Amino acid sequence: MFEKLFKLPAVLLRHEKAPFAEERRRYLSHCAQQGYAHTTLHVMADDLFWVARKLGSYPDLRVTPEQVKRAAKGWSERESYSGHTLNERWTSDRFVRVATKWLRFLGYLREPADRTPFVHLITDFKSWMEDERGLSSTTIERWCNYLKQFLCWYGSKKRPFSAVDIIDTDAFLMHCGQNGCSRVSINNMATGLRAFFRYAGKKGWCDPLIAETIKGPRIFTQENLPLGPSRHDVSDLLASLETNRPRDIRNRPILMLFAIYGLRATEVATLRLEDIDWEHDLIKIPRVKGRGRQIYPLSTTVGNAILRYLQEIRPQCSRREVFLTFSAPLRPISRGGLYSLTKRHMLQLGISSAHMGPHSLRHACADHLVEGGFSLKEIGDHLGHRSSSATRIYAKVDLPGLREVATFDLGGLI
């Protein structure tokens, strides 16, 4: 690998003679397979050269994160080699990042075990939600995070879990409020904790009556009213992406799927190449809630936008997800990445909305359907709701508009 990056014999020899040459070579080869550019690999090889020299005092490379941080101090040798003064803080931070990724790849980093109190309860609860409840991955992740926060807070009291009581759950929710959590967030926490304590009560881990006493703060009737950009703003948003810039070519079909099909961020992130049936103009959406795929007709405009991205921009790789990152390693865009790109485009246009991100465009899609006269059942089916209660909130938007209509053109957004 070194011979592909360095041509001068002296430089090549220096890299080959430095400590842990084989381990560095393996990591660089792995990064090359992940799609890193030649220039990036060259910089990485230089960074690894200094990491290897710094960690040379550990013959087996089995080190802890603390040992890596200690090794990141003192750069007089590198300053002498480069001929100029280095920013020690920036150089040390970069050393830690590079070393950590390299050691994790090798399996040598001795990271401390998860010290969350009662962590086995989270594992058990997560398995139950996955295997028996069939909840979405997003809900499972969120509820496990709420539970972890509670257990860390409760664990500081040095009491067994069997001693938990109603006062503890109330005190935890009050603690969250005092630390800046909104009433909606605390209410969501209460919902997740209530589900856990029902399960814990059935398993005999605690008093089974605790679950029914967990109450979140009052949420007013109109507080959860769906708020999204107007139809005019959505049209301007999609029109602004009709450019030849690579990121716009990729982001335009993404925002179309949010605004026209009302998809969730996870559903777009997990959309695969085989989910698009080009022969029959169909698209199969991997529903987060409900397990399975829902089939939609693929509109011409959305299909053309996806096709342009696939033909002109998407890198050739073994990944099956449709939308990938631009930077190596090539990987599917995360939910956080989809939120960031949506918010960024909305802010660039000065779109005013109480909420930003993919879900605001989902709400805009629902509002558009309400204005078009669709019934709650039709709106729920389009959005992939599992129950009518999830759709009923849109009745607050335009109750007179909920009437039967014969036809409705979703393409009117474009």
Secondary structure, 3 states (H helix, E strand, C coil): CHHHHCCCHHHHHHHHHCCCHHHHHHHHHHHHHCCCCHHHHHHHHHHHHHHHHHHHHCCCCCCCHHHHHHHCCCCHHHHHHHCCCCCHHHHHHHHHHHHHHHHHHHCCCCCCCCCCCCHHHHHHHHHHHHHHHCCCHHHHHHHHHHHHHHHHHHHCCCCCHHHCCHHHHHHHHHHHHHCCCCHHHHHHHHHHHHHHHHHHHHHCCCCCCHHHHCCCCCCCCCCCCCCCCCHHHHHHHHHCCCCCCHHHHHHHHHHHHHHCCCCCHHHHHCCEHHHEECCCCEEEEECCCCCCEEEEECCHHHHHHHHHHHHHHCCCCCCCECCECCCCCCCECCHHHHHHHHHHHHHHCCCCCCCCCHHHHHHHHHHHHHHHCCCHHHHHHHHCCCCHHHHHHHHHCCHHHCCCCCCCCHHHHC
